[in-house]
């Protein structure tokens, strides 16, 4: 009897799969949670605005005479000049990082992969630091952001080109090339910081630690189209990423051009991550932890995983930014440091919870 009732290998994973949430339930739930969190985040700060007044201010600006306006002094200005653009930028940046992480883990077949591995973040950091140290201002206030975006994209494409061999790209070679390029970029960044004056050094350090303190509507308008285009392309790749998860040979037999898929995915990852890093600085762990957590809840199917990771990334970054600017009165914690401090232990917990056996990631 004991032998008859013993659970076969892998049954725990299948039982977890039976309890996974379908996309039809998960995605609306994440969207509602994000909307509620945005209202709370917009009202939190030195000028406190209750949620009903936040909603009332939004409705009044949309031309609807519904709900109360903010009663705090300068409450309306605080919302529309500071809070709303910052929350909106957190949503776009978090969604970009979460979506990029999901695509990267899918195309590399590795749940430990994240955009920083292929050089996007550190490449962007070198571009931004170069502008700061040499005092370049060709594009005015957009110079740092543009340099970070372009250098991150160029670094990623360099990693891809260097790792190609025989008309193809091996995943392991690509990852190792990314690690090597990251090491070189880190060394260049160290040299730039060594050569920088006190003001430039503080600016580079602040940018590398990550922050949304400089958020404005222009930044939101610049990042949103890139993020939206990237997410549309990522969703279009979802079916082929599912086939790729069966193995490269199987995917090729099913008609998938693996090399084209990998190149397209890398470009999408580079575009979204570079745009996010350019305006928010280096923010770690969002692209690593969020897709992994969503995969545990919803399964490995990319048609649900990609949009759910985007919503989850937005939730995580809005929440983290709210904590960063409200935890200490009149002080702001570095956002990238906060996400790493929270994400590292959380990821260890995910590893212990999910790693039931060899290869048991999904």
TORKE-234184 format. One record per residue: residue number from 1; x, y, z of N, C-alpha, C in turn. Coordinates in steps of 0.2 Angstrom, whole numbers. Layout:
N
     k   neast   nnorth     nup   caeast   canorth    caup   ceast   cnorth     cup
   NUM       X        Y       Z        X         Y       Z       X        Y       Z
...
# end
This chain:
362
     k   neast   nnorth     nup   caeast   canorth    caup   ceast   cnorth     cup
     1       4       -6       0        0         0       0       4        6       0
     2      10        6       4       14        12       4      17       13      -3
     3      19        8      -7       21         9     -13      16       12     -18
     4      10        9     -17        5        12     -22       3       19     -21
     5       4       22     -15        2        29     -13       8       33     -14
     6      14       31     -15       20        35     -16      19       40     -22
     7      20       46     -21       20        51     -26      26       50     -31
     8      24       49     -38       29        48     -43      33       54     -43
     9      40       54     -46       44        60     -47      40       65     -51
    10      41       71     -49       38        76     -53      31       78     -52
    11      28       74     -48       21        75     -46      19       82     -43
    12      24       84     -38       23        90     -35      23       96     -40
    13      27       96     -45       27       101     -50      21      101     -54
    14      18       95     -56       12        95     -59       6       97     -55
    15       6       96     -49        1        98     -44       1      106     -44
    16       7      109     -43        8       116     -43       5      119     -50
    17       7      115     -56        4       117     -62      -4      118     -62
    18      -7      113     -59      -14       113     -59     -17      119     -55
    19     -13      122     -50      -15       127     -46     -13      134     -49
    20     -10      134     -55       -8       140     -58     -14      144     -60
    21     -13      151     -60      -18       155     -62     -19      156     -69
    22     -24      156     -73      -25       158     -80     -24      165     -81
    23     -21      167     -87      -20       174     -89     -26      178     -88
    24     -32      175     -90      -38       179     -89     -40      181     -82
    25     -37      178     -77      -38       180     -70     -32      184     -68
    26     -26      182     -70      -20       185     -67     -19      192     -70
    27     -20      193     -76      -19       200     -79     -23      205     -77
    28     -30      204     -77      -34       210     -74     -33      211     -67
    29     -31      206     -63      -29       207     -56     -23      211     -55
    30     -18      210     -59      -12       214     -59     -13      221     -61
    31     -17      222     -66      -19       228     -68     -23      232     -63
    32     -27      229     -60      -31       233     -54     -27      234     -48
    33     -22      230     -47      -17       231     -41     -13      237     -43
    34     -11      237     -49       -6       243     -51     -10      249     -51
    35     -16      249     -53      -20       256     -53     -21      258     -46
    36     -23      253     -42      -24       255     -35     -17      258     -31
    37     -12      254     -33       -5       256     -30      -3      263     -33
    38      -4      265     -39       -3       271     -42      -6      277     -39
    39     -13      276     -37      -17       281     -33     -13      282     -26
    40     -12      277     -23       -9       277     -16      -2      281     -17
    41       2      279     -22        9       281     -22       9      289     -24
    42       4      291     -28        3       298     -30       1      302     -24
    43      -2      300     -19       -4       303     -14       1      304      -8
    44       6      299      -8       11       298      -3      16      303      -4
    45      18      306       2       24       311       2      24      316       7
    46      28      321       6       28       327      11      21      331      11
    47      18      331       5       12       334       5       7      328       4
    48       3      326       9       -1       320       9      -8      322       5
    49      -9      318       1      -16       319      -3     -20      312      -3
    50     -25      312       0      -29       306       1     -31      303      -6
    51     -32      296      -6      -34       293     -13     -40      296     -16
    52     -45      298     -13      -51       301     -16     -50      307     -19
    53     -45      311     -16      -43       318     -19     -38      317     -25
    54     -34      312     -25      -30       310     -30     -35      308     -37
    55     -40      304     -35      -44       302     -41     -48      308     -43
    56     -50      312     -38      -54       318     -40     -50      323     -44
    57     -44      324     -43      -40       329     -46     -39      326     -54
    58     -38      319     -54      -37       316     -61     -43      317     -65
    59     -49      316     -62      -56       317     -65     -57      324     -67
    60     -55      329     -63      -56       336     -65     -52      338     -71
    61     -46      335     -71      -41       337     -77     -44      334     -83
    62     -48      329     -82      -51       325     -88     -57      329     -90
    63     -59      334     -87      -65       338     -89     -71      335     -85
    64     -71      331     -80      -76       328     -77     -77      331     -70
    65     -82      334     -68      -83       337     -62     -86      332     -57
    66     -81      328     -55      -83       322     -50     -77      322     -45
    67     -79      321     -39      -74       320     -34     -71      326     -31
    68     -68      326     -25      -65       332     -22     -58      333     -25
    69     -57      340     -25      -50       342     -27     -45      341     -21
    70     -39      341     -22      -34       341     -16     -35      347     -12
    71     -36      346      -5      -37       352       0     -30      355       2
    72     -25      351       2      -18       353       4     -16      359       0
    73     -12      363       3       -9       369       0      -4      366      -6
    74      -5      368     -12       -1       366     -18      -2      359     -19
    75      -8      356     -17       -9       348     -18      -9      347     -25
    76     -13      351     -29      -14       349     -36      -8      350     -40
    77      -4      355     -38        3       356     -42       8      350     -40
    78       7      348     -33       12       342     -31      10      336     -35
    79       4      335     -37        2       329     -40       4      330     -48
    80       2      335     -51        3       335     -58      10      337     -60
    81      14      341     -56       21       343     -58      26      337     -55
    82      25      334     -50       30       330     -47      27      323     -46
    83      22      321     -43       20       314     -42      17      310     -48
    84      13      313     -52       10       309     -58      15      308     -63
    85      20      312     -65       25       310     -69      30      305     -66
    86      31      306     -60       36       301     -57      33      294     -57
    87      26      294     -55       23       287     -55      22      284     -62
    88      21      289     -67       20       286     -73      27      283     -76
    89      32      287     -74       39       285     -77      41      278     -73
    90      39      277     -67       40       271     -63      36      265     -66
    91      30      267     -69       26       261     -72      30      259     -79
    92      32      264     -83       34       263     -89      41      259     -88
    93      45      262     -84       52       259     -83      51      252     -80
    94      47      251     -75       46       244     -72      43      239     -77
    95      39      241     -81       36       237     -86      41      235     -91
    96      45      240     -93       51       238     -98      56      233     -95
    97      58      234     -89       62       229     -86      59      223     -85
    98      53      222     -82       50       216     -82      49      212     -88
    99      47      216     -93       46       213    -100      52      210    -103
   100      57      214    -102       64       213    -105      67      206    -101
   101      66      206     -95       68       200     -91      65      194     -94
   102      58      194     -95       54       188     -97      56      186    -104
   103      58      191    -108       60       189    -115      67      186    -115
   104      71      189    -111       78       187    -110      78      180    -108
   105      75      178    -102       75       172     -99      72      166    -104
   106      67      169    -108       64       164    -113      69      163    -119
   107      72      168    -122       76       167    -127      83      163    -126
   108      85      164    -119       91       160    -117      90      154    -114
   109      83      153    -112       81       146    -109      85      146    -102
   110      85      152     -99       89       152     -92      85      157     -87
   111      82      154     -82       79       159     -77      83      163     -73
   112      90      162     -74       94       167     -70      97      173     -75
   113      94      173     -81       96       178     -86      93      185     -84
   114      96      190     -85       93       197     -85      96      201     -89
   115      93      207     -91       96       212     -96     103      214     -95
   116     105      215     -88      111       217     -87     117      213     -89
   117     115      206     -90      120       201     -92     123      203     -99
   118     119      205    -103      122       207    -110     124      214    -111
   119     126      217    -106      129       223    -106     125      230    -106
   120     118      229    -106      114       235    -107     115      240    -102
   121     115      238     -96      115       243     -90     122      246     -89
   122     127      242     -90      134       245     -89     136      249     -95
   123     134      247    -101      135       251    -107     132      258    -106
   124     126      258    -104      122       264    -103     126      268     -98
   125     128      265     -93      132       269     -87     138      272     -90
   126     142      269     -94      148       272     -97     146      278    -101
   127     141      277    -105      139       283    -110     137      289    -105
   128     133      288    -100      131       293     -96     137      296     -92
   129     141      292     -90      147       295     -86     152      299     -90
   130     152      297     -97      157       300    -101     154      307    -102
   131     147      308    -103      144       315    -104     145      319     -98
   132     145      316     -92      145       320     -86     152      322     -85
   133     157      318     -86      164       319     -84     167      325     -89
   134     165      324     -96      168       329    -101     163      335    -101
   135     158      335     -98      153       341     -98     150      342    -105
   136     148      337    -108      145       338    -115     138      340    -114
   137     136      344    -118      129       347    -118     126      348    -125
   138     128      344    -130      126       345    -137     118      345    -137
   139     115      341    -134      107       340    -134     104      343    -128
   140     107      348    -124      105       351    -118     103      346    -113
   141      98      346    -110       96       342    -104      95      334    -106
   142      94      333    -113       93       326    -115     100      323    -117
   143     106      326    -116      112       323    -118     114      317    -114
   144     113      317    -108      115       311    -104     110      305    -106
   145     104      307    -106       99       301    -108     100      298    -115
   146     102      303    -120      103       300    -126     110      296    -126
   147     115      299    -123      121       295    -123     120      288    -119
   148     116      288    -114      115       282    -111     111      277    -115
   149     106      279    -119      102       275    -123     107      272    -129
   150     110      277    -132      114       274    -138     120      270    -136
   151     123      271    -130      129       267    -128     126      260    -126
   152     121      260    -122      118       254    -120     116      249    -126
   153     113      252    -131      111       249    -137     117      246    -141
   154     122      251    -142      128       249    -146     132      243    -142
   155     132      244    -135      136       238    -132     132      232    -132
   156     126      232    -132      122       225    -133     123      222    -140
   157     123      227    -145      124       224    -152     131      222    -153
   158     136      225    -149      143       223    -150     144      216    -147
   159     141      215    -141      141       208    -138     138      203    -143
   160     133      205    -146      129       200    -151     134      198    -157
   161     137      203    -159      142       202    -165     148      198    -163
   162     151      200    -158      157       196    -155     155      189    -154
   163     149      188    -151      148       181    -149     146      176    -155
   164     145      179    -161      143       175    -167     149      171    -169
   165     147      165    -172      152       161    -174     149      156    -179
   166     151      155    -185      148       150    -190     141      152    -192
   167     139      158    -192      133       160    -194     127      159    -188
   168     130      157    -182      125       156    -177     128      159    -170
   169     124      159    -165      125       162    -159     124      157    -153
   170     129      155    -150      128       150    -144     126      154    -138
   171     121      152    -135      119       155    -129     124      156    -124
   172     128      151    -122      134       151    -117     139      156    -120
   173     141      156    -126      145       161    -129     143      168    -128
   174     137      169    -129      134       176    -129     134      178    -121
   175     132      174    -117      132       176    -110     139      177    -107
   176     144      173    -109      151       174    -107     154      181    -110
   177     152      182    -116      154       188    -120     151      194    -116
   178     145      194    -114      142       199    -110     145      200    -104
   179     147      195    -100      151       196     -94     157      199     -95
   180     161      197    -100      167       200    -102     166      208    -104
   181     161      209    -108      160       216    -109     158      220    -103
   182     154      217     -99      152       221     -93     158      222     -88
   183     163      218     -88      169       219     -84     173      225     -87
   184     174      225     -94      177       231     -97     173      237     -96
   185     167      237     -97      163       243     -95     164      245     -88
   186     164      241     -83      165       243     -76     172      246     -75
   187     177      243     -79      183       246     -78     183      253     -81
   188     180      254     -87      180       261     -90     176      266     -85
   189     171      263     -82      167       267     -78     171      269     -72
   190     175      265     -69      180       266     -64     185      272     -65
   191     188      271     -72      192       276     -74     189      283     -74
   192     183      283     -77      179       290     -78     178      293     -71
   193     176      288     -66      175       291     -59     181      293     -56
   194     187      290     -57      193       292     -55     195      299     -57
   195     194      300     -64      195       307     -67     190      312     -66
   196     185      310     -63      179       315     -62     181      320     -56
   197     178      326     -57      179       331     -51     173      329     -46
   198     173      332     -40      168       331     -35     161      331     -37
   199     159      336     -41      152       337     -43     150      331     -48
   200     155      330     -53      154       325     -58     153      318     -55
   201     158      317     -50      158       310     -46     151      309     -43
   202     148      314     -39      142       314     -36     136      312     -41
   203     137      315     -47      132       314     -52     132      307     -55
   204     138      305     -56      139       298     -59     136      293     -53
   205     138      294     -47      136       289     -42     129      289     -41
   206     126      295     -41      118       295     -41     115      292     -46
   207     118      293     -52      115       289     -58     116      282     -58
   208     121      280     -56      123       272     -55     118      269     -50
   209     116      273     -45      112       270     -39     105      270     -41
   210     103      273     -46       96       273     -49      92      278     -45
   211      88      281     -49       83       286     -46      78      289     -51
   212      72      290     -48       67       293     -53      66      300     -51
   213      71      303     -47       70       310     -44      69      315     -50
   214      72      314     -56       72       319     -61      66      318     -66
   215      61      314     -64       55       312     -68      51      318     -70
   216      49      319     -76       45       324     -79      41      321     -85
   217      36      325     -87       32       323     -92      36      322     -99
   218      41      326    -100       45       325    -106      48      318    -106
   219      51      316    -100       54       309     -99      49      304    -101
   220      43      304     -98       38       299     -99      36      299    -106
   221      36      305    -110       34       305    -117      40      302    -121
   222      46      302    -119       51       299    -122      52      292    -122
   223      51      289    -116       52       282    -114      46      278    -117
   224      39      281    -116       33       277    -117      33      274    -124
   225      34      278    -130       34       275    -136      39      269    -137
   226      45      270    -135       50       264    -135      48      258    -131
   227      45      259    -125       43       253    -121      37      250    -124
   228      32      254    -127       26       251    -130      28      247    -136
   229      32      250    -141       34       246    -147      38      240    -145
   230      42      240    -140       46       234    -138      41      229    -135
   231      36      231    -131       31       226    -128      27      223    -134
   232      25      227    -139       21       224    -145      25      219    -148
   233      31      220    -150       36       215    -153      37      209    -149
   234      38      210    -142       39       205    -137      33      200    -137
   235      27      203    -137       21       199    -138      20      195    -144
   236      23      198    -150       22       195    -156      27      189    -156
   237      32      189    -152       37       183    -152      35      178    -147
   238      30      179    -143       28       174    -138      27      167    -140
   239      24      166    -146       23       159    -148      29      156    -150
   240      34      159    -153       40       156    -155      45      155    -149
   241      44      159    -144       48       158    -138      45      152    -134
   242      39      150    -135       36       144    -132      39      138    -136
   243      39      139    -142       42       133    -146      50      132    -145
   244      53      138    -144       60       138    -142      62      134    -135
   245      57      135    -131       58       132    -124      58      124    -125
   246      56      121    -131       56       114    -132      63      112    -134
   247      67      117    -135       74       115    -138      75      118    -145
   248      81      120    -146       83       123    -152      81      118    -158
   249      83      112    -158       82       107    -163      74      107    -165
   250      71      106    -159       63       105    -160      60      111    -163
   251      62      117    -161       60       123    -163      61      124    -171
   252      67      122    -173       69       123    -180      65      118    -184
   253      63      112    -182       59       107    -185      52      110    -186
   254      50      114    -181       43       117    -181      43      124    -185
   255      48      125    -188       48       131    -193      51      138    -190
   256      54      137    -184       56       143    -181      63      145    -183
   257      64      151    -185       71       153    -187      74      156    -181
   258      78      151    -177       80       153    -171      85      159    -170
   259      89      159    -175       94       165    -176      91      171    -176
   260      86      172    -181       82       178    -182      78      180    -175
   261      75      174    -172       72       176    -166      76      178    -161
   262      82      175    -160       87       178    -155      89      185    -156
   263      91      186    -162       93       193    -164      87      198    -162
   264      81      197    -165       75       201    -163      74      202    -156
   265      75      197    -152       73       197    -145      79      201    -142
   266      85      201    -144       90       205    -141      90      212    -142
   267      88      214    -148       86       221    -150      81      224    -146
   268      75      220    -145       70       222    -141      72      223    -134
   269      76      218    -131       78       219    -124      83      225    -123
   270      87      226    -128       92       232    -128      88      238    -128
   271      83      239    -133       79       245    -134      75      247    -127
   272      72      242    -124       68       243    -119      72      245    -112
   273      77      241    -111       81       242    -106      86      248    -106
   274      88      250    -112       92       256    -113      88      262    -112
   275      82      262    -114       77       268    -113      75      268    -106
   276      74      263    -102       73       263     -95      79      266     -91
   277      85      263     -92       91       265     -89      93      272     -90
   278      91      274     -96       93       281     -98      90      286     -94
   279      84      285     -92       80       290     -88      80      288     -80
   280      81      282     -78       81       280     -71      87      278     -68
   281      93      277     -72       99       275     -69      99      267     -69
   282     104      264     -66      104       257     -65     100      254     -60
   283      95      250     -62       90       247     -57      90      240     -58
   284      92      236     -53       94       229     -53      88      225     -50
   285      88      218     -52       84       213     -50      77      213     -52
   286      74      219     -55       67       219     -57      66      214     -63
   287      71      214     -68       70       210     -73      72      203     -72
   288      75      201     -66       76       194     -64      71      191     -60
   289      69      195     -54       64       192     -50      57      192     -52
   290      55      197     -55       48       197     -57      46      192     -62
   291      49      191     -68       47       185     -72      48      178     -69
   292      52      178     -64       53       171     -61      47      170     -56
   293      45      175     -53       39       175     -49      33      173     -53
   294      32      177     -58       26       176     -62      26      169     -65
   295      32      167     -67       32       160     -70      29      155     -65
   296      31      156     -58       29       151     -53      21      151     -52
   297      18      157     -54       11       158     -53       7      156     -59
   298       9      158     -65        6       158     -71       8      152     -76
   299      14      150     -74       17       145     -79      21      148     -84
   300      25      144     -88       30       146     -93      27      149    -100
   301      21      149    -101       18       151    -107      19      159    -108
   302      22      161    -113       25       168    -114      19      172    -116
   303      13      170    -118        8       174    -120       5      177    -113
   304       5      174    -108        4       177    -101      10      179     -98
   305      15      176     -98       21       178     -95      24      185     -96
   306      24      187    -103       26       193    -105      22      199    -102
   307      16      199    -103       12       205    -101      11      205     -93
   308      11      199     -90       11       199     -83      17      201     -80
   309      23      200     -83       29       202     -80      30      210     -81
   310      27      212     -87       27       220     -87      23      223     -82
   311      17      220     -80       13       223     -75      16      222     -68
   312      19      216     -67       23       215     -61      29      219     -60
   313      32      220     -65       38       225     -65      36      232     -63
   314      30      234     -66       28       241     -64      25      241     -57
   315      22      236     -55       20       236     -48      26      236     -43
   316      31      232     -44       37       232     -40      41      239     -40
   317      41      242     -46       45       248     -46      41      254     -43
   318      35      254     -44       30       260     -41      31      259     -33
   319      30      253     -31       31       252     -24      37      253     -21
   320      43      251     -24       50       253     -22      51      260     -22
   321      49      264     -27       50       271     -28      46      275     -22
   322      40      272     -21       36       275     -15      40      275      -9
   323      43      269      -7       46       268      -1      53      272      -1
   324      56      272      -7       62       276      -7      62      283      -6
   325      56      286      -8       55       294      -6      51      295       0
   326      48      290       3       44       292       9      47      288      16
   327      52      284      15       54       280      21      57      285      26
   328      61      289      23       65       294      28      63      301      26
   329      60      305      31       58       312      29      63      316      26
   330      62      320      21       66       324      18      73      321      15
   331      72      314      14       78       311      11      75      306       6
   332      80      304       2       77       299      -3      83      294      -4
   333      80      287      -3       85       282      -4      86      280     -11
   334      92      278     -13       94       276     -20      89      270     -22
   335      86      271     -27       81       266     -29      84      259     -31
   336      90      260     -35       93       254     -37      96      250     -31
   337      98      253     -26      100       250     -20      95      246     -17
   338      89      250     -16       83       247     -13      80      241     -16
   339      80      241     -23       78       235     -27      82      229     -26
   340      89      231     -25       94       225     -24      93      222     -17
   341      92      227     -12       92       224      -5      85      220      -4
   342      80      222      -8       74       218      -7      74      212     -12
   343      77      213     -18       76       208     -23      81      202     -21
   344      87      203     -18       92       198     -17      89      193     -12
   345      87      195      -6       84       190      -2      78      186      -4
   346      74      190      -8       67       188     -11      69      182     -16
   347      74      184     -20       76       179     -25      79      172     -22
   348      82      173     -16       85       167     -13      79      163     -10
   349      74      166      -8       68       163      -6      64      159     -12
   350      64      163     -17       61       159     -23      65      153     -25
   351      72      154     -25       76       148     -27      74      142     -22
   352      74      143     -16       72       138     -11      65      135     -12
   353      61      139     -14       54       137     -15      53      133     -21
   354      56      136     -27       55       133     -33      59      127     -35
   355      65      127     -33       70       122     -35      69      116     -32
   356      64      112     -34       62       106     -31      67      100     -33
   357      70      101     -39       74        96     -42      78       98     -48
   358      82       95     -51       86        97     -56      82       99     -62
   359      83      105     -64       79       108     -70      72      110     -68
   360      70      109     -62       63       111     -60      62      118     -59
   361      62      122     -64       61       130     -64      54      132     -65
   362      50      128     -69       44       131     -71      38      127     -67
# end
